[in-house]
Amino acid sequence: MAISELPDEIMFDILSRLPAKCVGKSRCVSKPWRTILSGTQFIKAHLTHLKRTHQQNLIFIAGDFSIRTISAVQNDAVSRELELGLEKRWSDVLGSCDGLVLLQNDDEDKFLLNPMTMQLVKVPDWPAPSYKDESIAMHGFGYDSSIDDYKIVSVSYQDPREYVSAVVHTFVDVYCVRSGVWKRVGNPPYDIFYFLGKDAYDHVYVLRTPGAYLNGAIHWFASNANERTVIVAFDLAREVFDEMPAPVGADVNLVPYELVVLGGCLCVYDVQSVIGQANVWIMREYRSAKSWTRFNIECVHEWEMAKPLCCIGDEEVVLVNTMAEALVYNVKEKSLNNMVVDGVPANVLDGDIFVGSLVSPCPLTVAEPV
């Protein structure tokens, strides 16, 4: 039987299992194929099959501030530089969801990127004024299944280096990708954590880690009305905060911790190591306080932050430290080694994992990305 004789539903299913690059080439076969393969139904079916494979790619900001990717996370890999056509010094990876990555440059401009299709869209600035001109903000990015839309969440308040006030005005703003519109959703009853540090020149800087997206919510550490440290989850559908149990045994009121997603689970890690090891907790069952599991990462230099980035198989964790080194920690052997990329130890400023989807970062009212 020729391909052209296959029933439409079988052809649709076959094509939805192809890698994104192959789908892109298949769109050139004919106008009908282009219409079908660019449709919302096909893109969703392709994403569904993609998630079942559990294949993860790595996107990272290299030491020269360029954006690079690695297909299928592995050690001793070859990277690809993304030529985005912008003269930008990239500084932060603020989140990743369904193949879309939220990036920030030194000017704090934000962009949504699909690394597979190379679509790049600048996120418009939020026009509403903050309490002060000088403010700090933390961001998160995820998917709201209730309206089939992707959202950027910004939690902001005045910069403590510039202002001292008995009243802290905290704002939560949400950007809906499909509509391309920002909105303010209120003042939360929590203070989302950030950390102040000093560089080698004794300059004060703000460490603003992005929220960790998992199960339709973005997670941060925060202080509640009783000044108790808790994990808060901003539900993207309801647009409200819920409290979650922190790991028992983690001195979250004394030692700074942050959140990431590791191996599909919520993960808590030390922001600073003081005894040559970093403590890491993983929540094996979402929202279950009893499911927190702890392990230590040995050989981390004193006072050095080591952020878990992703997993390689079941036994290795990729970390990024404050010296822009990518490290591979073997949980079973308790060994720590440099991650090799392009034949040399990797130089990584920040990064995240992503899947190779066809999801567009463009608002529905926008025809073409930047």
C-alpha positions as CSV (number, residue, x, y, z in Angstrom):
1,M,0.0,0.0,0.0
2,A,1.3,3.4,-0.9
3,I,1.6,6.1,1.7
4,S,-1.0,8.2,-0.1
5,E,-3.5,5.3,0.3
6,L,-3.3,5.1,4.1
7,P,-6.4,6.3,5.9
8,D,-6.1,9.9,7.2
9,E,-6.3,8.9,10.9
10,I,-3.4,6.4,10.5
11,M,-1.3,9.0,8.6
12,F,-2.1,11.6,11.3
13,D,-0.9,9.2,14.0
14,I,2.3,8.3,12.2
15,L,3.3,11.9,11.6
16,S,2.5,12.9,15.1
17,R,5.2,10.5,16.4
18,L,8.0,12.1,14.3
19,P,10.6,14.4,15.7
20,A,9.8,18.1,15.4
21,K,12.4,18.6,12.7
22,C,11.0,15.9,10.6
23,V,7.5,17.3,10.9
24,G,8.9,20.7,9.8
25,K,10.2,19.1,6.6
26,S,7.0,17.2,6.0
27,R,5.1,20.5,6.0
28,C,6.8,21.2,2.6
29,V,5.3,18.1,0.9
30,S,2.0,19.8,0.0
31,K,-0.4,22.5,1.1
32,P,-2.8,20.0,2.7
33,W,0.0,18.5,4.7
34,R,1.2,21.9,5.8
35,T,-2.4,22.8,6.9
36,I,-2.8,19.6,8.9
37,L,0.7,19.6,10.4
38,S,0.4,23.2,11.5
39,G,-3.0,22.7,13.1
40,T,-3.7,22.9,16.9
41,Q,-5.0,19.3,17.0
42,F,-1.8,17.9,15.4
43,I,0.5,20.0,17.6
44,K,-1.3,18.7,20.7
45,A,-1.1,15.1,19.5
46,H,2.6,15.5,18.7
47,L,3.2,16.9,22.2
48,T,1.3,14.0,23.8
49,H,3.4,11.4,22.1
50,L,6.6,13.4,22.9
51,K,5.8,13.4,26.6
52,R,5.5,9.6,26.6
53,T,9.0,9.2,25.3
54,H,10.4,11.1,28.3
55,Q,13.3,12.3,26.1
56,Q,14.7,15.6,27.5
57,N,17.0,18.1,25.8
58,L,19.2,20.7,27.6
59,I,19.2,24.4,26.9
60,F,21.8,26.5,28.6
61,I,23.6,29.9,28.6
62,A,27.2,29.3,27.9
63,G,30.1,31.4,29.3
64,D,30.1,33.6,26.2
65,F,26.4,34.4,26.9
66,S,25.2,32.5,23.9
67,I,22.3,30.1,23.9
68,R,23.2,26.4,23.3
69,T,21.3,23.1,23.3
70,I,22.1,19.5,23.7
71,S,19.9,16.8,22.2
72,A,19.1,14.2,24.8
73,V,20.9,15.1,28.1
74,Q,24.1,13.2,28.3
75,N,27.8,13.6,29.3
76,D,30.4,14.1,26.7
77,A,27.9,15.7,24.4
78,V,28.0,18.0,21.4
79,S,26.1,21.3,21.7
80,R,24.4,23.5,19.1
81,E,24.5,27.3,19.3
82,L,21.1,28.9,18.5
83,E,21.5,31.8,16.1
84,L,18.6,33.9,17.2
85,G,19.6,37.1,15.3
86,L,19.7,39.3,18.3
87,E,22.7,41.1,19.8
88,K,21.9,40.1,23.3
89,R,23.8,39.0,26.4
90,W,21.6,36.3,27.8
91,S,21.6,36.0,31.6
92,D,18.8,33.7,32.9
93,V,16.7,30.8,32.0
94,L,13.5,31.6,33.9
95,G,11.4,28.5,33.0
96,S,10.5,25.8,30.6
97,C,7.2,24.1,29.7
98,D,6.1,21.9,26.8
99,G,9.0,23.0,24.6
100,L,8.8,26.7,25.3
101,V,11.6,28.4,27.2
102,L,11.4,31.7,29.0
103,L,14.7,33.6,28.7
104,Q,16.0,36.9,30.1
105,N,18.9,39.2,28.9
106,D,21.0,41.7,30.8
107,D,18.5,44.4,30.2
108,E,15.9,42.2,31.9
109,D,13.9,41.9,28.6
110,K,12.1,38.6,28.5
111,F,11.6,36.3,25.5
112,L,9.7,33.1,24.8
113,L,11.7,30.6,22.6
114,N,10.9,27.3,21.0
115,P,14.4,25.9,20.5
116,M,13.2,23.4,17.9
117,T,11.2,25.7,15.6
118,M,13.5,28.7,16.4
119,Q,10.5,30.9,17.0
120,L,11.4,33.8,19.4
121,V,8.9,36.3,20.8
122,K,9.6,39.2,23.0
123,V,7.3,39.4,26.1
124,P,5.8,42.9,26.3
125,D,6.6,44.9,29.4
126,W,3.9,45.1,32.0
127,P,2.6,48.7,31.9
128,A,1.2,48.9,35.4
129,P,3.5,50.7,37.8
130,S,5.1,49.0,40.8
131,Y,5.1,50.5,44.2
132,K,8.5,52.0,43.5
133,D,10.5,52.6,40.3
134,E,13.2,50.4,41.8
135,S,11.8,46.9,42.4
136,I,12.8,43.3,42.2
137,A,10.8,40.5,40.6
138,M,10.8,36.7,40.4
139,H,9.2,34.8,37.6
140,G,7.7,31.5,36.8
141,F,6.4,29.9,33.6
142,G,3.9,27.1,33.1
143,Y,0.7,25.8,31.5
144,D,-2.9,26.4,32.5
145,S,-4.9,23.4,31.3
146,S,-8.3,25.0,32.2
147,I,-7.9,27.5,29.4
148,D,-5.3,25.8,27.3
149,D,-2.8,28.7,27.7
150,Y,0.7,29.3,28.9
151,K,1.3,31.8,31.6
152,I,4.2,33.9,33.0
153,V,3.9,34.8,36.6
154,S,5.7,37.8,38.1
155,V,6.0,38.4,41.8
156,S,7.5,41.8,42.6
157,Y,8.1,44.3,45.3
158,Q,10.4,47.2,46.1
159,D,14.1,46.6,46.1
160,P,15.3,46.3,49.8
161,R,18.7,47.8,48.7
162,E,17.0,51.1,47.9
163,Y,14.0,51.3,50.2
164,V,13.3,50.6,53.9
165,S,9.6,50.5,54.8
166,A,7.5,48.9,57.4
167,V,5.0,48.0,54.7
168,V,6.0,45.7,51.9
169,H,3.9,46.0,48.8
170,T,3.9,42.7,47.0
171,F,2.3,42.3,43.6
172,V,1.4,39.3,41.5
173,D,1.0,39.8,37.8
174,V,0.2,37.2,35.1
175,Y,0.9,37.2,31.4
176,C,-1.3,35.0,29.2
177,V,0.7,33.9,26.1
178,R,-2.2,33.3,23.8
179,S,-3.9,36.6,24.4
180,G,-0.6,38.5,24.8
181,V,-2.1,40.4,27.8
182,W,-0.8,41.1,31.3
183,K,-3.1,41.4,34.3
184,R,-2.7,42.0,38.0
185,V,-4.2,39.3,40.2
186,G,-3.8,40.9,43.7
187,N,-1.5,41.1,46.7
188,P,-0.5,37.7,48.1
189,P,-0.4,37.0,51.9
190,Y,3.2,35.8,51.4
191,D,6.6,37.2,51.0
192,I,8.3,35.2,48.3
193,F,12.0,34.6,49.2
194,Y,15.0,36.2,47.5
195,F,18.5,36.4,48.8
196,L,21.1,39.2,49.0
197,G,24.7,38.4,48.4
198,K,28.0,40.1,47.7
199,D,30.4,39.5,44.8
200,A,34.2,39.6,44.8
201,Y,34.1,43.4,44.7
202,D,31.8,43.6,47.7
203,H,28.9,44.7,45.5
204,V,25.4,43.7,46.8
205,Y,23.3,41.7,44.3
206,V,19.9,40.0,44.5
207,L,19.7,36.3,43.9
208,R,16.3,35.7,42.3
209,T,15.6,32.1,41.5
210,P,12.7,31.4,39.2
211,G,9.7,29.5,40.4
212,A,9.6,25.7,39.9
213,Y,6.7,24.6,37.6
214,L,5.0,21.2,38.3
215,N,1.5,19.9,38.1
216,G,-0.1,23.1,37.0
217,A,1.5,25.3,39.7
218,I,4.6,27.4,40.2
219,H,6.4,26.9,43.5
220,W,8.5,29.2,45.7
221,F,9.7,29.3,49.3
222,A,7.9,32.1,51.1
223,S,7.1,33.5,54.6
224,N,3.5,33.4,55.6
225,A,1.5,35.7,57.9
226,N,3.0,33.9,61.0
227,E,6.5,34.5,59.6
228,R,6.9,30.8,59.1
229,T,8.8,29.5,56.1
230,V,6.6,27.5,53.8
231,I,6.5,26.2,50.2
232,V,3.8,28.0,48.3
233,A,2.3,26.8,45.0
234,F,0.7,29.4,42.7
235,D,-2.2,27.5,41.0
236,L,-2.2,28.7,37.4
237,A,-5.9,27.9,36.8
238,R,-7.3,29.4,40.1
239,E,-4.5,32.1,40.3
240,V,-4.2,31.7,44.1
241,F,-1.4,30.5,46.4
242,D,-1.6,27.2,48.4
243,E,0.8,26.1,51.1
244,M,2.7,22.8,50.8
245,P,4.7,20.9,53.4
246,A,8.5,21.6,53.5
247,P,10.8,18.6,54.1
248,V,11.1,17.7,57.8
249,G,14.7,18.1,58.9
250,A,15.5,21.0,56.5
251,D,16.2,24.1,58.6
252,V,14.3,26.3,56.1
253,N,14.0,29.1,58.7
254,L,17.8,29.2,59.2
255,V,19.4,28.0,55.9
256,P,18.5,29.4,52.5
257,Y,16.9,26.8,50.3
258,E,15.5,26.9,46.8
259,L,13.2,24.8,44.6
260,V,13.7,23.1,41.3
261,V,12.0,20.2,39.5
262,L,14.3,17.1,39.2
263,G,13.2,13.9,37.5
264,G,9.6,15.1,37.5
265,C,9.6,15.7,41.2
266,L,9.8,18.8,43.4
267,C,13.3,19.2,44.7
268,V,14.7,21.4,47.6
269,Y,18.4,22.2,47.7
270,D,20.9,24.3,49.7
271,V,21.5,27.7,48.2
272,Q,24.9,27.7,50.0
273,S,27.0,24.8,51.2
274,V,29.0,25.4,54.4
275,I,30.4,22.0,55.3
276,G,31.5,20.7,51.9
277,Q,28.2,19.1,51.0
278,A,24.8,20.2,49.7
279,N,21.6,18.8,51.1
280,V,18.9,17.9,48.6
281,W,15.4,16.7,49.2
282,I,13.1,15.2,46.6
283,M,9.3,14.9,47.0
284,R,8.6,11.5,45.5
285,E,4.8,11.9,45.8
286,Y,3.4,15.4,45.1
287,R,2.0,17.2,48.1
288,S,2.9,14.2,50.4
289,A,5.0,15.4,53.4
290,K,6.0,11.8,54.1
291,S,7.5,11.3,50.6
292,W,10.4,13.8,51.0
293,T,13.6,11.8,50.5
294,R,17.0,13.3,51.3
295,F,20.5,12.8,49.8
296,N,23.7,14.7,50.1
297,I,26.0,15.9,47.3
298,E,29.6,15.5,48.5
299,C,32.7,17.4,47.4
300,V,31.0,20.7,46.8
301,H,33.4,23.6,47.7
302,E,32.5,25.5,50.9
303,W,30.0,28.3,50.4
304,E,29.5,27.3,46.8
305,M,25.9,27.0,45.4
306,A,25.2,23.9,43.4
307,K,21.9,24.0,41.6
308,P,20.5,20.7,40.4
309,L,19.7,21.0,36.7
310,C,18.5,17.7,35.4
311,C,19.1,13.9,35.6
312,I,21.1,11.6,33.4
313,G,19.5,8.2,33.7
314,D,18.6,7.0,37.2
315,E,22.0,7.6,38.9
316,E,23.5,10.9,37.8
317,V,22.5,14.5,38.5
318,V,23.7,17.5,36.5
319,L,24.6,20.5,38.7
320,V,25.6,24.1,37.9
321,N,27.7,25.9,40.5
322,T,28.6,29.6,41.1
323,M,31.8,29.3,39.1
324,A,29.7,28.5,36.0
325,E,30.8,24.9,36.0
326,A,28.5,22.1,34.9
327,L,29.1,19.0,37.2
328,V,27.8,15.5,37.1
329,Y,27.1,13.9,40.5
330,N,26.8,10.1,40.6
331,V,24.4,9.3,43.5
332,K,25.4,5.7,43.7
333,E,29.2,6.2,43.6
334,K,29.0,9.6,45.4
335,S,31.4,11.1,42.8
336,L,31.5,14.6,41.4
337,N,33.1,15.3,38.0
338,N,33.0,18.0,35.3
339,M,30.4,17.6,32.6
340,V,32.1,17.5,29.2
341,V,30.5,19.3,26.3
342,D,32.2,19.8,22.9
343,G,35.2,18.0,24.2
344,V,35.9,20.3,27.1
345,P,34.5,20.9,30.6
346,A,31.2,22.7,30.2
347,N,31.0,26.4,31.1
348,V,27.3,27.0,32.0
349,L,25.8,30.1,33.5
350,D,22.2,28.8,33.7
351,G,20.0,26.2,32.0
352,D,16.9,24.0,32.0
353,I,15.5,21.0,30.2
354,F,13.0,21.1,27.4
355,V,11.1,18.8,25.0
356,G,11.3,19.1,21.2
357,S,7.7,20.3,20.6
358,L,5.9,22.3,17.9
359,V,4.2,24.6,20.4
360,S,4.3,28.2,19.3
361,P,5.3,31.1,21.6
362,C,3.3,33.6,19.5
363,P,0.1,35.2,20.8
364,L,-2.9,34.3,18.6
365,T,-3.0,37.9,17.4
366,V,0.6,37.9,16.2
367,A,1.4,36.4,12.8
368,E,5.2,36.2,13.0
369,P,7.8,36.0,15.8
370,V,10.6,38.5,16.1
